Amino acid sequence: MEGKPKQAKGNAIERLGKNVIGFRTAMMNEAIVPFVCFGSGCDFADDSSILDRGR
């Protein structure tokens, strides 16, 4: 929509993983980790897999 080139597949889920690690570390002393993620976009399309990100 902004006219920018599409990023490689997998970038969003990889960033999420890094952020979850940091968030989980910050919440170490808590009994639960209150985190929910809703994914949308090309990384999460039905015909996409993290395995095809290099294509």
Secondary structure per residue as TSV (DSSP state, phi and psi in degrees):
chain	resnum	aa	ss	phi	psi
A	1	M	-	360.0	-30.7
A	2	E	-	-90.7	0.6
A	3	G	S	80.5	8.7
A	4	K	-	-85.2	152.5
A	5	P	-	-66.9	150.2
A	6	K	-	-69.2	136.7
A	7	Q	-	-75.1	160.3
A	8	A	-	-62.0	143.8
A	9	K	T	-62.0	144.7
A	10	G	T	99.5	-19.5
A	11	N	H	-59.0	-44.5
A	12	A	H	-64.5	-44.6
A	13	I	H	-70.9	-32.2
A	14	E	H	-68.6	-41.8
A	15	R	H	-63.0	-40.8
A	16	L	H	-59.4	-45.2
A	17	G	H	-58.5	-43.4
A	18	K	H	-65.1	-41.3
A	19	N	H	-66.4	-38.0
A	20	V	H	-64.7	-40.0
A	21	I	H	-59.4	-45.3
A	22	G	H	-64.9	-42.6
A	23	F	H	-65.3	-43.3
A	24	R	H	-62.2	-38.7
A	25	T	H	-63.5	-42.2
A	26	A	H	-65.4	-26.3
A	27	M	T	-101.4	17.2
A	28	M	T	-52.8	-37.2
A	29	N	T	-85.7	1.9
A	30	E	S	-95.0	155.3
A	31	A	S	-73.4	-29.0
A	32	I	S	-133.2	162.3
A	33	V	-	-114.0	102.4
A	34	P	-	-77.7	89.6
A	35	F	-	-139.9	128.0
A	36	V	-	-132.6	137.4
A	37	C	-	-127.8	133.9
A	38	F	-	-115.2	118.0
A	39	G	-	-95.6	144.5
A	40	S	-	-149.9	152.3
A	41	G	S	112.2	-172.8
A	42	C	G	-64.1	-29.2
A	43	D	G	-66.1	-20.9
A	44	F	G	-116.9	14.9
A	45	A	-	-67.6	152.8
A	46	D	T	-57.2	-34.0
A	47	D	T	-93.2	10.6
A	48	S	-	-110.1	148.7
A	49	S	-	-138.2	151.6
A	50	I	G	-58.7	-23.7
A	51	L	G	-70.4	-22.1
A	52	D	G	-96.7	12.8
A	53	R	T	-65.2	-22.0
A	54	G	T	-84.5	-5.0
A	55	R	-	-79.1	360.0
